[in-house]
């Protein structure tokens, strides 16, 4: 939709729609009889204040969401589509009612100013209203002309409307100033201040006026439906609405006081004038018109005609524009047929306006009496809309901790509820109640809404039908309306019966020649009237009790239904999760090969280069750096594979660190360089337009996004093609963050438009001849989109088949301090040598003997004196026995039998002995998610190191925690306590060549494990491998499965997973890791199928340790 509304034209629409014809009629017919001049002014002021609160709430929603559809979209955003439909349905009736009221008011304008000039053509009566063809044609032509302007020249329409508003405002000010001049400073004419006609106290009178304000101000908020067409900042919306409310308040106030300032000479006071103005005839049947004629004579009639015509036309302009945008918004959201959403070349919803005008052209021929019923109902519907929109603001403000909007949202709800109650229920206000027919219309409109909702619900079940309470409220409204209609009709019938009885009684007396005296007749009338009022009051009390019991019953039924529904929903979700869990994991793990191959290719490629003859030390160091970078990428991938369930459940978390974007892109380029050159692809990385390279970002997630995009580009780009990565810093946000655009462009096969639209959906792949040979999971782009969303960024794709594809990611990243160069750190001595751990003593707590032996070797090589413990309970006992200063630090495994690492840490921290309870503790865990790190810190641990252990990271953590610890003199550990090795480890001779060759043959990563975990020590690896023969974890897993004990299965499989990981037994580690995740979730499904191949591989590996290895020759 094209932007065309300025602040001035928007104000004109808001003000013009809020006043309309009612500004000339209501002051004399409703305001003054109900509350007098003082009550009217106070009520209008309070109403304007309440509307200002509502305006602020609408302003907040417009700033949040500029759209056609206004309140429908706001309610849908804050709650559900059901709330949006409820609000929209009542607003449609309200906007139609105001449109028809203004259109048919033109008949009143004509009759009161032009007499019978337009009363030609056929004539008939509808509900006691005379319809003349000429008058109806006049109204229909006005609708048609305004509709055509709005349809084809919306900018001109807004300016014409503004001109009419200005004309009306200037004329009104002129009339009021003229009336004020007649008083000559004498304001006695305004006495009494409140109305003696309503028989209510001043407070009730004022509340009565306040209750009319939603009807009086209807339309000021309608510009929210056109917020998508604002040519000004949406942050100015409140000022525009507030200006309209102030202007409307003044207009109603001035027109309410005008008849008092120019009363007929025969009326000494305003109450006398207002009580009999209908019987005076002539222009005084409309007090504002009578006042104008007395002020200006015959010319005043013409001026009044122009002013009332202007005000009425502004109401028609506002109604057509607001309602057409609301219908367009509903069609865009697929609530109404798409036909209503069609726009013309001017960006105007042409079909919506056409439908409104066509329906409205018939209305003038139906008379005006029937139109008063939807006008009555409109105030109830608008109060509902105000309440829901204020509740939406309250909900958003509570989430954002916005105190002002929190107060206005709550206040708006209270005002709306007050407006609703005052207009809905009889005898709650001085001005009476809705007509009986209005209550019936309200009930029928609700039922019609149910019928339309049922149709929508059948075609959009995923969006609708989630808020039962909304439709319970509508049911209550239907019952209340029907009861009140029944009550008023019964009241009318009783009154008629009483009048008939009185008439019959009087006639009987005259017939028997006993005529009643006037005083006696009046007493009997008063008596009958009093009895009827008491009867009416009793009937109302009975109706209220009946309504209360019905509402209470419905509430109880709804409560039971909702509880049952929630239980069924919980069971359904649990069932769906149980069914999908194993399927999602197995499918995902089996299809992730293409993402893992990329860093593996780099590792293998650089390893082959390093093995060539004549490689210099400098080249070798460079290859090792690139191998390390690729291995880090691989580790990140493995972590993401294990975290896929968290992505799907929305629990994936970012781990921001300080990074250097230029260096990160250089690493990415190195990782892909080999395979790009093999395929003869021109591969470039350009970061020259990045001014601030040091940022705070999740490095692993950013790497993952780039890896996915570049891998896809590589797969779908033929030999000799081009792939470019460009990073541009396009702007800054203050001094703390920058906007970075990442582009990955290739000259590959491209994508079809149909596939490009769903490229970010999980498991989606292009189905064509060219892409058919390329393997992939269809998950890479889905994960990338998930990460981009988590980083609050944007991702888009531009592609064309046969020409290539370009992915663009836009991220806002905070600046960081200068990042220390990795090369500088790596060129120094290894972390294990940087710190002197000689004479330091560590308590190593791990239930797995192989893990203990590996860690013991690493720590001993670094200078530590190591004391092992097999579980948390033993560790706590050793701490207590050793006393203060016996140990410098503790390395604590997390998952252990008897007492786990968390429990042991809490027990140590609970000793409350300085020197014992504050001893540093580092968690050692195969669980390396951010939540696991938080759990470790929450338990009282000082740091967390993930398994398999990276020696530099472990040494760095040890160095940090021991930097300020003094060295202590203490007796050495007993030999048996220092030793963590078994007899088989000390005595069994093994041949590395036969073992390694056989293990590699079944897919084990022996080279990587020897390098990263055992520091190239083959002998030590053989000793650890020999211990696998005595491990009973697999046997315990079978027993746990037979006993259906998921906890025991988890403990045993977790232990065995760690052993496999440390020894590089990848084919055994993978099924074991799946079993761990199944058992962690408390399940057993699928474990037996995973154990079968695991048993076979485990037996083969154990047989290698027991029988197939020969002693090395001397």
N, C-alpha and C positions, 0 to 999 in steps of 0.2 A: 504494500500500500504506500502511495506517495505521500510525503510529508507536506502539509499545506497549512496547518493551524499555527498561527502566531499566538503569543500570550494574550493579545487583545481580542482576537476573534474567538479564542478558547473561552475567555472571560465572557464574551457576548453570548456564546452558546450556554454556558453554565448559568448566567444570570437570567437570560431570556427564558430558558426552560423552567427555571425555578419559580418565575412569577406567572406569566401567561395570563389567561382570562381571569383566573381566581383572584388576582390582586385587586380587581375592580368589584368583584361580587362578594367575596368572603368578609371584608371588613364590616360592611353594613348588615349583612344577613347572618353572620356567625360570630364574629369577634365581639362587636359592641353588645349584642343581646346577651352573650355568654359571660362577659367579664368587665364590660365598661372600658373607658379609656385607659385607666391605670392598669387594670388587669391585662388588657390587650398589650400595652407597651411592655410590661414586665414579662408576660408570657412570650412575646416575640423575642425580647432580649435573651431570655433563658433558652429559648429554642435555637436562636442563632448561636449561642455559646455551645449548646449540645451539638449542633451541626458542625461547628468548628472542630470539635473533637473528632467527629466522624470524618471530616475533611482531612485532618491530619492522618488518620488511619488509611484513608484512600491514597493519600500522598505517599505513604510508606510503601504501599502495595504497587503503585505506579512506578516508583523508583526501582522497585525490585523486578518488575516484569512489565515491559511495554508491549501491548498486544491489543488486538480486537477481541472482544469477549469480556473484558473488564472483570467484574465480580465473579463470573463463572470460572475464569482461569485462576483468580486469586484463591477462591475456595478450594479448587482442585489442587493447587500447589500446596496449600497448607494442610488439607485434610485428604479427601478423596473425591473422585469424580461424582459420587452420589451427592455430596454437599454442593458441588458446582451446579449440578442439574437442578437441585432444589432452588438455589438462589436465582438461576437464570429463568426458571419457569415462572416464578413470581414477578421477576422484573419484566418479563415479556408482557404479562397482564398489566403491570403498572404503566409501562411506557405506552402500550396501546390505549389504555384508559385515558392518559393525559393527552395523547394525540386526538382521540375522538372527542374528549371534553372540549379541547380548544377548537376543533373543527365545528362542532355543533354550537359552541358559544358564539360563533359568527352569526347564527340566527338571532340570538339575543341582542347582539350588537345592532343588527339590522332593525329589529323590531323597536328597540328603545331609542334609536336615533333617526331611522328612516321611516318609521311608522309602518304602513302597509304597502310600501313601494315595491317590495319583492314578493308580495303575497299574490302571485298569479299562477296560472296553471292548475293542475289537479290538486285536490285537497282531501285529506283524510286524517283520522286521529289514531295515535298509538299511545296506549297507557295514559290517556287524558291529555296528550300533547298534540296540538294541531300541526300537521306537516303540510307545507305548501311547496309545490314544485320549484318555484322561483328561489325560495330561501334555501332549499336543499341543494339546488344547482349552484348557488353562490358558495356554499360550504365545499361542495365537491370540486368546484373550479379552484378554490384556494388550495385544497389538498393536491390537486393535479399540478398546479403551477409550482408550488414549493417542491413537490416530488421531482418534477422535471429539472428544476434548478439543481437540486441535490444530486440527481443522477448524472447530468452531463457537465455541470460547471460547479463542482463542489467548492472551489476557491471563491467564485463569485457568490455562491449561496452563503458562505460564511461571512462575507463582507456585507451582503444585503441584510443578513440577520443582525450584524453589528450596527448597521445604520438604523434599523428599526429599534434596537435597544437604546441607542443614544437618543433618538427622537422621543421615545417613551419616557426616558429618564428626565430629559430637559423639560418636557411638557408637564410632568408630574411635579417637578420642583417649582415650576412657574405657577401652577394651580395652588400649591401649598403656600407659597409666598403671598399670593393674592388673597387667599383665605386668612392668613395670619394678619395681613394688613387691616382686615375688616374688624379685628378684635380690638384694635387700639390699646393693646396691653391689658385688656380685661379677659381673664381666663376663667371666669365664673361659669361659663358655658360648659366646662368639662366636669362640673359637679353633677351628681355624685361620682366619685372616682371609680367605684365598682358598680356592677349592674344590679339594680333591684329587681330585674326581670327574671333572673335565673333561680331565685330563692335558695341560693347557696352562699356559703361564706366566701370571703375573698380568696382564701387559700385554694379552695376547690375550684373557684372560677379561674384562677391563674393556671392551675394544673390542667383545667379543661383546654385553655388556649395552648399550653405546652403540648398537650396530646395531639393537637391539630398540626403541629409543626412539620412532622414528616410529610404530610400531604402538601402543606404550604411550600416546603422547600424541595419537593421531589424534583430531581433533574439536575441539581447543582453538581452531583457526582457523575452524571452521565458522560462527561467528557473523558472519564477513565476508559470508556469503550473505544475512544479514538486516540489513545495514547501512542499507538504505533504511527500516527499521522502528525504528531507534534513536531514542529520545526524548531522548537526550543528545548532546553534541557528539562528532563522530567523532574528535576529537583525544584523547579519553579511551580510545580502543580499546586502545592498548598497555597502559595500566594494567589494564584488564579482563583482557586475555589474560595478562599477566604474573602477575596474581593467581591466575588459573586454573592456570598452569604451576607456580607455587610450591606451591599446594594439592595438585595432582596428584603432584608430586615427593614431598611429605611423605606422602601417602597410600600411594604405592608403597613408600616407605622403611619406614614403620611396619609395613605388612603383611608386608614381607619379613623384618623382625626379630622379629615377633610369634611365629612358630612356634619360633624358637630359644629365646625366653624361657620357653616353656611346653612343653618336650619331654616325651615319655613317660619314665617312670622307668627303663624297661628300656633306653633309648638313652643311653649315656654322653656322646655328642658329636653335634653337629648333622650332620656328614657321614654318620654311621651311620644317623641318623634319616631324612635326606632320601633316602639310597640305598635304603631299604626301606619307605618310608611306604606304598607301594601294596600291599605284602604284609601290612601290619598289620591292614587291614580296619577296618570301622566308620568313625567320624568322621575317623580319621587318613588316609583316602584323599585328603582335602583338608586339607593342613597347617594352614591358617588356621582351618578349622572345628575340627580337633582341639585346637588351642591354645585356642580360645574355650571349648570344652566343659570342658577341664581348669581354666580360670580361673574359670568361673561355674557349672559343673555343667549340669544339665538346662535351667536358665533361659538358659544361654549359647547353647543350640541355637536357642531362640526369638529371642533377640537377633540371633544370626548370620543367621537367616532374614530378619528385618526389614531388617537392614543390607544384605545382599546383594540382596534384592529392591529396596531403594531405589536402590542403585547401578545395578542392571540397568535399572530403569525410566527412570532419568535418561539412560542411553545410548539407549534407545528414543525418548524425547522429543527428544533432540538430533538423532538421525539423521533422524527424520521431518521436523522443522522445517528442518534444513539441506538435505536432499535435495529437499524440495518447493520451496524457494526457488531452488535450483540449476536444477531443471527449469523453473520459471517464467521464470528469466532466459534460459535457452536458447530457450524458446518466444517470449519477447519479441524476441529477436534472430533469429527465424525459422529457428532450427536444428531445433527440434522443432515439431510441429503447434501451431497457435494454441490448440487445446483445452486444453493444459497451462497456458496463461497466464491462464485465466479466474479471476477473483476473486469471492468472495462479498461480502455486505454488510459483513462485518467486515474486508475487505481481505486475506483469506487465499486463497492459491492452492488452491481447493477441489478442482479436478480432479487436480492433481498429487498432493495428499495421498490422494485417493480411489484413484488408480492405485497408489501406493506400498503402501497398506494392503491392497488387493485382491491384489496379487502376493505380499505378505509373509504373508498368512494361510495360504498353501499350504505355506510353508517348514517350519513345525514338524512337518509330516507326512512330511518327507523325511529326518528324523533329523539328528543333529549332526555325524557324521563328515564328510559331504560339505561341510558349511558351513565346515569348517576350511580347505578349499582356497582359497576366495575371501578368507578372513581372511588367509592367508599372502600372497596377491597384493596385498592392500590396502596393505601397507607399501611395496611397490615403486611402486605408483601414486601414493601420497602423496609419496614422495621425488621423483618426477617433477614433481608439482605444486609442491612447495616450491622445486625448482630453477628452474622457469620463472618463478614469482612473484619469486624473489630476483633473477633475471636482469632482470626488468622493472624492479625498483627500481634496480638498478645502471644500467640504461639511462637512466631518468629522472634519477637523481642525477648522472650524467655530464653531461647536458644542462644541469642546474641548478647544477652545481658544488657539490653538497651532499656534503661529505667524509664525514660520519658515515654517511649512507645508502649512499655509494659503498663504504665498508668493509663494512657489514652486508650489502649486496647481494652482494658478492663472497664474503664469509664464508658467507652462506646457501647459495650455489651449491656451495661446497666441502663443507659439511656434508651437503647433499642428495646429492651424488655419493658421499660416503663411505657414507651410509645405503643408497643404492641398491646399491653394490658389495658391502657386507657382507651384505645380505639376498639378493642375486641369485645370487652365485657360491658354490659349495660350498667347504668347507675354508678359508674366509677368516675364520671366526669360531669361537669355542668352542662356540656353540650349534648347530652343524650348518648345515643349509640348508633350503630349501623342500622340501615333499613333491614327489615326481615328478608327481603329479596337479596340483599347483599350477602347475608350469611349463607343463603342457599347457593348463590353464585360461587362463593368461596369454597363450599363443599364440592360443588360440581367441578370447579377448576382443579381442585386437588385430585379428584377421581380421574379427570381427563389427563392430568400429569402422570398418574399411575399407569394409565393405558399406554401413553407414549413411552414411559420409562420401561415398561415390560417389553415393548418392541426393541428399544435400544439395548436392553440387558441381554436379549436373546442373540444379538449380533456383536456384542462387546463384553463378554462375560469376564474377561481378564481385567477390565477397568471398572466395571460397575458391579453392584451387589455386595460390596465389602463393608457397608456401614448400615447395619440394621436400625440403629438408633435414629437415623435421619427419617426413615420411612415409618418408624413407630411414632415419631413426632407428627408426621403428616396424618397418620391415622387418628391420633388424638385431636388434631386440628379439624378433621372431617367430623368427628363425633361432636366436638364442641360447637362447631358451626351449625350442624344439623339440630342440636339441642336448642341453641339460641334462636334459630329460625322457628322451630316448633313453639318455643316459649313466646316469642313475639306474636306469632300468628294466633296462639291461644289467647294471649292478652288482648289482641284486637277483637277476637271473637267474643270474649267475655264483655269487653267494653260495648260492643254492638248489642249484645244481649241485654246489658244493663240499660242502655239508652232506649231500647225497644220496650223494656218493662216500664221505665219511667214514662215514656210517651203513652203507653197503653193506660197506665194509672191515671195520667192527667186527663186523657180523653174520657175515661170512665167517669171521673168526677164531673166533667162538663156535661156528659151525657145524662147524668142523674141530677143535674141542676144544682150540684154542690161545688161550684168553682173554687179552686184553691187560691188563696191570696199569694201575692208575689213573694212575700217573705217566707211563707210556708213552702212554696215551690223551690226557692233557693236553698232552704234547709234540707229538703229532701234530696236535691241535687248534690249538695255537699255530702250528705250522709251516704248516698249511693256511690259517689266518687271516692270517698274515704274507704268504703268497703271494698271497692274494686282495686284500689291501691294496695290494701292489705292482702287481698287475694293474690294480686300480682307479685307482691313481695314474697309471699309464702311459696308461690310457684317457682320463683327464682331460687329460693333457698333449696327447694326439693331438687331442682335441676342441677344446682351446684353440687349437692351431695351425690346425685346420680353420676355426674361427670367425674367427681373425685373417686368414687368407687370404681368406675370404669377405667380411669387412668391408672389407679393403683393395681387393678387386676392385670391390665396390659403390661405394666412395669414388671410385675412378678413373672408373668409369662415370658416376657422378653429376657429377664434375668436368667430364668431356667434354660431358655433356648440358647442364649449366648454362652452359658457355661457348657452346655452340651456341644455347641459348635466349636468352642475352644478346645475341648477335650478331643473331639474328632480331628481337629486341625493338627494338634500336637501329635496324635497317633499317626496321622497321614504323613506329616513331615518326617517323623522318626522312621516310618516304613520306607519312605522315598530315599532318605539318606542311607539307610541300611542297604537298600537295593543298588543305589548308585555308587556307593563308596568304592567297593571292590572293582566294579566295572570301570569307573573313572580312573582309578589308579593304574590298573593293568593296561588299559588302553593308552593312557598317557605315557607310561614308562616304555611301552613297546614301540611307541611312535616318535620318541624323542631323539632317535639316532642321528638325524641330520644336524641337530643343534650341537650334539656332543662331538661329532666328527671334526668340526672346524678346528677347535683348539688341539684335538688329537693329531690332526694332520700337521699342524704347526710343530707340535712336539716331536713327532716322528721325523718330519722334514729336517728340522734343525739338529736332531740327534744324528741323522745320517750324515749331515754336513760336518758335524763335530768329529765323526769317526774316520773321516778321510785323512789320508796321509798328508803331511806337510801343513797341517793347520797350525797357525801361530797361536801363542797364548792370548793375544789380544782378540783374535777371531773367536777362539774358544770361549773366552769370557763373554763376548757379545752374544754368542749362541746360547749360552747358559742363561743370560738375562732374558732372552726372548722365550726360551723354554719355560722359565719361571713365570713370566707374564702369562703365557698360554695356559700353564697349569693352574694359575689363579683363576683364569676364566673358566676352566673346566670345573674347578671346585665350586665356583659360583653357580654354574649350571646344575651340578648335582644337588646343591642346596635348594635351587628353585624347583627341581623335580620333586623333592620331598615336600616342598611348600605349596605344591599345586592345589592341594585340598584347602589350604588357607586362602589362596587366591579366589577359589570358587565360593568360599563362605564369607568373603569380604574381610578376612583377618590378616591379610598381608600387610606388613609394616615396613616403613622405610628406615634405613640406618644411615642417616646423613653424616658425611665426614668431609674434611677439607681436601679438595683435589685440584689438580692443575689440568684444565681441559686440553691444552696443547699437548702435554705429555701423554694424557690418556689416549688422544687420537693417534699419537705416534705409536703407542703400543698396539692399538688396533690395526694400524697400517702394517706393522711388523708381522702381526699374527696372520694376516691374509696375503702377505707379499709373495710367499712361495707358491701357493696354489694359483694366485692370479697370473704369475709369470708362466707357469706351466700351461695355462689355458690361453696365454697370449692376450690377456685383457689389460687394457690401459687403465691402471688403478691409481687415482690421485686423491690426496687429502689436503684440503685448503683450510687453514685456520688463521690466515693473515688478517682477517677482519674482526678478530676477537681482541678487544682492548684489555678486558679484565679476565685473565685466564684462571685465576684462583677463585674458586667458588665452593659453596657448601652444597653437597649433593650426595645421593646414594650411589657410590661408584659402581657397585656390582649391578644395580638395576640399570644404570645408564649404559654400562658395558653390554648388558643383556639386550637392551633395545637396539643398540647399534649392531651387535652381532647378528640379531635376527634379520634386520633390514639388509645388511651387507651379504649375509648368507643367501637370502632370497635373490638378491641382485646377481650374485655369482651363479646360482643355479639356473636362472632363467636368461642369462646373457651368453650368447654363443661366442666361440673363439673369435678373437680379433675385435671384440666389442670394447665399450668403455664403461667404467664405473667411477663415479666421483662422489666424494664426501665433502660437503662444505658446511662450515660452522660460521655464522655471522652474528655478531652482537648488534642488534637493531636498535636498542634503546636502553635507558636506565629508569629505574623507579627510585626516586630520591637519590640518596648517596649510598644505599645499602644493598641494592639488588640490580640485576640487569636482565634484559630479555634476550634469549639466545635462540637462534633458529638453526636446526640441524636438518640438512637436506642430503638424502641418499638417492642419486640419480643413475640410471643405467640405460643402455641402448638395447635392452633385451626384447623378449617377445611381447611384452606388455600384457594387459588384461582387458577382458571385455567389460563394458559398462555395467552389465548385470552382476558380474563377479566383483567388480570394484566396490559396488554398493554394500557387499557383505564380506569383504576381505578381512574385516576385523572380528568376524564371528568364529567361534571355536570349531575346529575340524572341517573348515571349509577349504576346498581346493579347486583350482580351475580345471574344468573338464574339457580338454581339447587335445588334438593330436600332438601339438608341440609340447604342452605341459605334461602329457600323460606319462612320459618316460622319467620325469623328475620325481624323486621320492621326497616325502615330507609328511609331517603329522597334521598340518593344518592348524597347529596351535601357536606357532611363532607369532603371528600378527595379533592373535587374541591376547596373548601374554603381554606383548608390546603395548597394546591399547590399554590394558589393565594398569600397567606401570605408569603410562603417561597420565591416565586419569588420577592415579594415586599421587602423582607429582603436581596435580592441578594444572596440567598442560593441555595442549591440543595436538592432534595428529590428523593429517589429511593425506590423500593420495591423488595424484594426477597421472593418468595413464592413457595409452592408446595402443591398440593391438598392432604389432609389427613395428612400433617406433620406440617403445620403452616405457619406463615407469619412474616416477619421482615421489618419494615419501618425504613429508615435511613435518618436523616436530618443533613446536614452540614451547619453551620452558622459561619460567621466571626463576632465577637462581640467585640466592644471596651471595654477596661477595665474601671472600675469606682472606685471611692474612696470607702472605707469601708462603707457599707450600715448600717444605724442604725437599730438595731433589733426591729422588730415589737412588740415582746413580751415586750421589755423594755418600749416602748411607751404605750402599752396597759395596763401595770401593774400600770402605774401612774394613777392619778385621771383623770376623763373624761375631754375632752377639754373644756366643758362648765364651769368647776370649776377651770381650770388652769388660766383663765383670770378673772380679776375683772372688770365687766362692770357696776358696781353700779354708778349711776348718769350719765351714758352715754345715749344719746338720738339718736334714729334712725328714719329716715323717711322711712316707709314701703310703697312701691308703687306696687299695684297689683290690677287688675280689678276684680279679683275673690274673693268674700267675704269669702268663706270657706278657700281659700289659705291664705288670710290675717289673719283670726282668728287663723289658725294653726301656722303661723309664729309669730303672736303676743304672743301666749302662750309660744312658744319656747324662744323668745327673752326676754319676761318678766321674765320667770323663770331664765334666765341668768343674770338678773339685769338691763336690758335695760328699758328705758322709750320710749314707741313706739307711733309714730304719723302716722296714716294710710292715704293713698291717693289712689283714685280709678283709676287714669290714669296719664299719663305723664304730661299733661297740668296742672292738679291740683298740681302735685309735683313741677313743675317749679314756679307756683304762690306761694306756701308755702315757697320755698327757698327764693324767692325774698322778701316776707313779713317778714320772720323770721330774715333775715339779717345775718351778720357774727357771727359765733359761735352758732347759734340757734340749729343746728343739728351737730352731730359728724360724722355721716355716713349715706349713703342712700342704701337701698336694693331695686333694681329696676327690676321689671318684664320686659321682652322684648316685648312680644306680647300683646298689649293693644289697645283699641279703642281710637279715638280722637288724641292721640299722643303716639306713642310707646316708648319703653325704649331707643332705639338708638337716636330717635329725641329729647327726653327729655334730655338725657345726652349731646348731642351736644349743646342744648340750654343753659344748665347750664355751660358747658365749655366755651361758648361764652359770658358769662357775663363780663369777664375780670375784676373781682373784687377779689382781693386776699382774701381768706377766704371763698368765695362762689364758684368761678369757679374751685377751686382745692379741693373741698370736696370729700372724698373717696366715690366711687360708686361701689357696687358689683352687677353684673348681676344675676338674678334668671331666669332660663329658662329650659323648658322641653327638649330643643334641646341641646344635649350634645356632638356633634361632635367637632373635632378639629377646623373645619372651623367656627363653632359657637363661639368658644372661641376667635378665631382671630377676628371675626366680632365685638365681644364685646370690645376687647381691641382697635380695630381700631376706634370705636365710641367714645373712651375716658374713658371707664370704667376701673377700677383698677383690677378687678378679676371677675371670673365666677364660679357660683355654680349651679350644675345641680339639677333639680327636678326629683323625690321626694328628698327633702332636707335630706342630711345626717348631723345630728347635729354636730358630731365632726369636719367634714370638714368646716361647716359654722362657727363654733366657732373659728377654727384655722385661717380662712381668716379674721374674724373680729379682732382677737387678733393681727394679723400681721399688719393690716392697722391702728389700733388704738394705737399701742405700743408707738408711739412717739407723740400722740395727747395729749395736756394738758387738764386737767379737768377744766370746766368753771362753774362759778356760774351764774344761770339764773332762771327766774321764772318758776314754774311748768306749764305743759300743762293743758289746761282746761279739765275738766272731760270728756266733750263730745268729745274732740279731742283724748284723750287717748283711749277711748273705741272703740273697733272694733267689738263689739258683738251686736246682734239684740235682740228685745224683745222676739222673739220666743226662742232664745238661752237661755235667762235668765229664762224663765218661764216654758218651756215645760218639763214635767217629762217623761223619757223614761226608758223602762225595757231592760237592756243589754242582759239578757239570751235569751229572745224570739227573739230579733233582730239578735243577733250574730248567733244563731242556724239556723235561716232562711236564712241569707246571706251566711253562709257556705254551706247550702244545694244547692244553685245555683252556687257554685264554686268560691265565693269571698275569697280572702286571708286576712281574718280578723286578725288572730294571728300575721302574719308578719307585717301588717300595724300598729296594736296596739304597737308592740314592737319597730319598727324602726322609725315610724313617730310620734306617740302619747305618746311614753315613758311609755306605759302600763296604761295610764290614760283613762279608759273606759268612764267615765262621760264626759270628754272633747270630745271624739269621738262621743258620742251620740248627743252632742250639734251641732257638725259640720254636722253630718248626717241629722239632722232635717232641716238644711238649704237647702238641696237638693230639698225639696218640692217647694221652692220659686224660684228655678233657671229657667230662661227662655231660656237658650242657645239652648235646643233641638227645641223649637218652632222657634227660629230664624234660625236654620239650615234648617227647612222645608221651611220657607219663602225664604231663599237664594236659595234653590234648585228650587223652583217655578219660581223665578226671573232669574235663570241661572246665579247667581252672585257668581263666585268661590271665590272671595276675602272675601265676607261676610260669605260664608260657612266656609272658613278657620278660620276666627276670632272666630266664634261661636263654631265650633268643637274643636278648640285649647283650648278654655276656658273650655269646658265640659270635654275634655280629662284630663286636670289637676285636675278637681274635682274628676273624677273617680279614677285617680291614687292616690290621697291623701287619699281617703276613702277605697282603696283596692278593688274596684269593678271591678275585672279583666274581667268578661264576658262582661261588658259594655265598658271597656277601650279598648279592642282589636279592635272591629269594629269601634269605634270612632277614634282610632289611624290610621286605614286604610283610613278613610274619610279625616283626616287631610292631609295625604300624597297625596291623589288624588287631593284635593283642592289646596295644596301647588304648585302642578305642573300645576295648571290652568285648570284641567279637572273636569268633572262631571259624566263620565261614571262609572257605578257600584255603585254610591252613594245610589240610591234608594233601591237597593237590600240590602245594608248594613243597611239602616235606618229601614227597616221593622222589623228585629229581635231586633234592638236597641230600637225601640219604645216600644215593648212588655216588654223587660227587665226593661227599665226605668220606665214604668208605674207600674210594680210589685214592684220595689224598692221604688218608691214614695208612693205607697199605704202602704208600711210598715211604712214609716215615718208618714203618716197621720192617719191611722186607726187601724193597727194591733198591735200597741205597747200599753201595759197597764202600768199604773204607778206602780212603785215598792212599795211593802208593807213596811210600816215603821217598 
